Amino acid sequence: IVPAPLHADPDVTTTSYLDAREGSDLNTGRSAAAAWKSHTKAQHTKLLPGDVVKFKRGSEFSGPIHITQSGAPANPIVLTAYGEGPAPKFTNPDDRNMNGNCIRISGSHVIIEQLHFHDTPPTRHPDRVKSIFRMGAVFNMHGARHNIIRHNTFTRCTKAIQSTGEFALITRNQMDGPSHPLWNRPGASGAWGPMGIQLGIGNQEVSYNTIKNYLTLDSPYGSDGGAIELDDGRYHKRNVYIHYNYSEGNAGFFESSWKADHNPKVQKVHNLRVAFNVSYDGQSFVYMHAPCIDTVFDNNTVVRTTNFGSPLYDIVYTAFPGILFRNNLYIGTEQCFRGSPYKLES
């Protein structure tokens, strides 16, 4: 006997309301007129498939929340906005508190939408596993599956989204980055620029996002930062589709690590397609350290009119063969394209 799924009847789902201005944690939270005040109520509420958590527009919240419960395929848990005015704002200024996350998701079938995340900090520790791979205003954790992050705004977040959960969809978000590094120590030989989206595992889709200004000039490499990266050598890098994104003012568009990653030289890239994107950035369109199998970059438009003063990176850099470039359009000044030792087969 298979038990009926929780909340199979949409009439028994629960909607919770949070209002940072006029709510009270003594309220029931079950209507707009009886909204809670603290966003941490969403973390401590038992959420079931089909439940909705609504944050009032115009509210501002500081500090992280962790969503551990899961929805179901036809009844996801949804975190969204209600009311009129600007989207509810979330920040977490302390990287020692959940690595600066605003929302951390370890449950599955969760939707995050119509929220505004801003001013999340760089990390004080360059350790990848303990710090960098946990950063992100929204952190979709390893083990989470089938989550959707859509129609959100990210402003000056050192890293907007870290997604290490499989079958995630990251779509139609607006991101405007900071001018500082993700991490950097005075006198250090290494650093890491800010980034819009860092994928830590395969089986993910990134589409229709606008990603701007993930760039720092405070780097040993000159300029650094990027729109999208595929990293983290602990997990597989199979089946990633990146399409119809617009990228402007970033140090680069796409990068994947290899020998400098955690567990170096273990995770090859399989079945990656990057298509129909527009990259109006400064450094590389592609900076691919890792070996690739069944990988295609096609029908992208790449515009380069400035290199942000960095002496590094060609428009396309591939450390290994295995990538098919086809039907891409490259537009730029002679200075930006001059000196590349790599042949563009497009």
C-alpha positions in Angstrom: 0.0 0.0 0.0 1.4 3.4 -1.1 0.4 6.2 1.3 -1.1 9.3 -0.3 1.3 12.1 -0.6 1.2 14.9 1.9 -0.9 17.9 0.8 -2.2 16.0 -2.2 -5.3 18.2 -1.8 -4.3 21.8 -2.5 -7.0 23.0 0.0 -4.9 21.7 2.9 -1.7 23.5 2.1 -0.5 26.2 4.4 0.5 29.7 3.5 2.7 31.6 5.9 3.2 35.4 5.9 6.1 37.5 7.1 6.2 41.3 7.4 9.3 42.9 8.8 7.6 46.2 9.3 4.3 45.5 10.8 4.4 41.8 11.7 4.7 40.2 15.1 6.2 36.9 16.1 3.2 36.5 18.5 0.9 36.3 15.5 -0.2 33.1 13.9 1.5 33.9 10.6 -1.4 32.5 8.7 -2.7 35.6 7.0 -1.4 39.0 5.8 -3.1 40.7 8.7 -1.5 38.3 11.2 2.0 38.1 9.7 5.1 37.1 11.6 7.9 39.7 11.8 11.1 37.5 11.8 12.1 35.7 8.7 13.6 32.9 10.9 10.1 31.8 11.5 10.3 30.3 8.0 13.2 28.1 9.1 11.4 26.9 12.3 8.1 26.2 10.7 7.3 22.6 9.6 6.9 23.0 5.9 5.1 20.3 3.9 4.7 19.8 0.2 2.6 22.5 -1.3 3.3 25.0 1.5 4.0 28.6 0.5 6.0 31.2 2.5 5.3 34.8 1.6 7.5 37.7 2.5 5.9 41.2 2.2 7.3 43.5 -0.3 9.1 46.4 1.3 10.4 44.2 4.1 14.1 43.9 4.9 15.7 40.9 6.6 19.2 40.3 7.9 20.8 37.0 8.6 20.4 33.5 7.2 17.6 31.0 7.1 18.0 27.3 6.3 15.2 25.4 4.5 15.6 21.7 5.3 12.1 20.4 4.4 11.2 19.1 1.0 8.3 19.5 -1.3 7.1 17.0 -3.9 7.2 17.1 -7.7 3.7 18.4 -8.1 3.7 20.3 -4.8 6.9 22.2 -4.2 7.6 24.4 -1.2 7.6 28.0 -2.5 9.3 31.0 -0.9 8.0 34.2 -2.7 6.8 37.7 -2.2 3.4 39.3 -1.7 1.9 42.8 -1.6 3.0 45.9 -3.5 6.3 47.7 -3.8 9.9 46.6 -4.0 10.8 43.0 -3.6 11.6 41.9 0.0 15.3 42.3 0.7 17.6 39.8 2.3 21.2 40.2 3.4 23.8 38.5 5.6 26.8 40.6 6.4 28.7 38.0 8.4 30.6 35.3 6.5 31.0 33.4 9.8 27.3 32.9 10.0 26.4 30.2 7.4 29.2 31.5 5.1 27.2 34.7 4.4 24.2 32.8 2.9 20.9 34.5 3.0 18.9 31.3 2.2 20.4 27.9 2.4 18.5 25.0 0.9 19.1 21.3 1.8 15.5 20.2 1.0 14.3 19.2 -2.5 11.5 20.5 -4.7 11.9 24.0 -3.3 11.3 27.2 -5.3 12.9 30.6 -4.4 11.4 33.4 -6.4 10.7 37.2 -6.5 13.2 38.0 -3.7 16.0 40.6 -3.6 19.4 39.6 -2.1 22.1 42.2 -1.5 25.5 43.0 -0.1 26.7 39.5 1.0 30.4 39.6 2.0 33.6 38.0 0.8 35.1 35.2 2.8 37.9 35.5 5.3 39.1 32.0 4.5 40.2 30.7 1.1 39.5 27.1 2.0 37.3 25.8 -0.9 35.4 23.1 0.9 34.9 24.9 4.2 34.2 28.3 2.8 34.3 29.1 -0.9 32.1 26.2 -2.0 29.5 27.2 0.7 29.3 30.9 -0.2 26.4 32.4 -2.1 23.5 34.6 -1.2 21.5 31.5 -2.1 23.2 28.2 -1.4 21.6 25.1 -3.0 23.3 22.4 -1.1 24.7 19.0 -2.1 21.9 16.4 -1.8 19.2 18.8 -2.6 17.4 18.0 -5.9 15.0 19.6 -8.3 15.1 23.1 -6.8 14.3 26.2 -8.8 15.8 29.7 -8.3 14.0 32.1 -10.5 12.9 35.8 -11.0 15.2 37.0 -8.2 17.5 40.1 -8.0 21.0 40.0 -6.6 22.8 43.2 -5.9 26.5 43.4 -4.8 26.5 39.8 -3.6 30.1 38.5 -3.7 28.7 35.3 -5.0 25.0 35.3 -6.0 24.3 31.6 -6.2 26.2 28.5 -5.2 24.4 25.4 -6.6 25.7 22.0 -5.6 22.3 20.3 -5.8 21.4 18.2 -8.8 18.6 18.9 -11.3 18.5 22.6 -10.3 17.0 25.3 -12.6 18.5 28.8 -12.3 16.5 31.0 -14.5 15.5 34.6 -15.2 17.4 36.2 -12.3 19.0 39.6 -12.4 22.5 39.9 -11.0 24.7 43.0 -10.5 28.0 42.2 -8.8 30.4 43.9 -6.5 33.9 45.4 -7.2 35.7 43.4 -4.5 37.3 39.9 -4.6 35.6 36.8 -3.3 38.7 36.4 -1.2 42.1 38.0 -1.2 44.8 38.5 1.4 47.3 41.3 1.3 50.5 40.0 -0.3 48.9 36.7 -1.3 49.9 35.2 -4.6 46.4 33.9 -5.3 42.9 35.3 -5.1 39.5 34.7 -6.5 37.2 37.2 -8.2 33.5 37.6 -7.4 31.1 35.4 -9.4 27.4 35.3 -10.4 26.8 31.6 -10.4 29.1 28.8 -9.3 28.0 25.3 -10.1 29.5 22.5 -7.9 27.9 19.5 -9.6 26.4 18.5 -12.9 22.7 17.9 -13.9 21.9 21.6 -13.8 20.4 24.2 -16.1 21.2 27.9 -16.2 19.0 30.0 -18.5 17.8 33.5 -19.3 19.7 35.2 -16.5 21.3 38.7 -16.7 24.7 38.8 -15.0 26.6 42.0 -14.8 29.7 43.5 -13.2 31.3 40.5 -11.5 34.7 42.1 -11.7 37.5 43.2 -9.4 40.7 45.0 -10.3 42.1 44.2 -6.9 43.7 40.9 -7.9 47.1 39.4 -8.6 45.8 38.5 -12.0 44.8 42.1 -13.0 41.1 41.8 -13.4 39.3 38.8 -12.1 35.7 37.5 -11.6 33.1 35.9 -13.8 29.5 35.2 -14.7 29.4 31.4 -14.4 31.9 28.8 -13.1 31.7 25.0 -13.0 34.0 23.8 -10.1 34.4 21.5 -7.1 36.3 18.3 -7.8 34.4 16.3 -5.3 31.4 15.8 -7.6 30.7 15.0 -11.2 30.4 17.6 -13.9 28.0 15.9 -16.3 24.9 17.2 -18.1 25.0 21.0 -17.8 23.1 23.3 -20.1 23.8 27.0 -20.1 21.7 29.0 -22.5 20.1 32.4 -23.3 22.0 34.3 -20.6 23.2 37.9 -21.0 26.5 38.7 -19.5 28.0 42.2 -19.4 30.9 43.9 -17.6 32.2 40.7 -16.0 35.9 39.6 -16.1 34.8 36.6 -18.1 31.8 34.5 -19.0 32.5 30.8 -18.3 35.3 28.9 -16.5 35.8 25.4 -15.3 38.6 24.3 -12.9 40.9 21.3 -13.0 44.3 21.0 -11.5 43.8 23.9 -9.0 40.5 22.5 -7.8 39.8 20.5 -4.6 40.6 16.9 -5.5 42.5 18.1 -8.6 42.5 16.3 -11.9 39.6 14.0 -11.2 36.4 15.5 -12.6 36.2 15.8 -16.3 33.4 17.7 -18.0 30.8 15.6 -19.8 27.9 16.7 -21.9 28.2 20.5 -21.4 26.4 22.7 -23.8 26.7 26.5 -23.7 24.4 28.0 -26.4 22.7 31.2 -27.4 24.3 33.4 -24.8 25.5 37.0 -25.2 28.8 37.8 -23.5 29.8 41.5 -23.5 32.6 41.1 -20.9 36.3 41.7 -20.6 38.5 38.6 -20.4 37.7 35.2 -21.7 34.5 33.9 -23.1 35.7 30.4 -22.3 38.5 29.6 -19.8 38.4 25.8 -19.7 41.1 24.1 -17.6 39.3 20.7 -17.5 39.2 17.9 -20.1 35.9 17.8 -21.9 33.8 15.1 -23.5 30.8 15.8 -25.7 31.1 19.5 -25.0 29.7 22.2 -27.3 29.8 26.0 -27.4 27.4 27.1 -30.2 25.4 30.1 -31.4 26.9 32.5 -28.8 27.6 36.1 -29.4 30.9 37.4 -27.9 31.6 41.1 -27.8 34.9 42.4 -26.6 35.8 46.1 -26.7 37.9 46.3 -23.5 40.1 43.9 -21.6 39.8 45.7 -18.3 43.6 46.2 -18.2 44.3 42.5 -17.6 47.2 41.0 -19.5 45.8 37.5 -19.1 43.3 35.3 -21.0 42.4 34.8 -24.6 38.9 35.0 -25.9 38.9 31.2 -25.9 41.3 29.2 -23.8 41.2 25.5 -23.6 43.8 23.5 -21.8 42.7 20.2 -23.4 41.0 19.2 -26.7 37.5 17.9 -26.8 35.3 21.1 -27.2 33.4 21.8 -30.4 32.9 25.5 -31.2 30.4 26.2 -33.9 28.3 29.1 -35.2 29.6 31.6 -32.7 29.9 35.3 -33.5 32.9 37.2 -32.3 32.8 41.0 -32.4 35.5 43.3 -31.0 38.4 45.7 -31.4 41.7 44.6 -32.8 43.4 45.2 -29.5 41.1 42.8 -27.6 41.7 40.0 -30.1 45.3 40.6 -30.9 48.0 38.1 -29.6 45.8 35.1 -29.0 47.8 31.9 -29.7 44.6 29.8 -29.8 42.8 29.3 -33.0 39.1 30.0 -33.0 37.4 27.2 -34.9 33.9 28.8 -35.1 
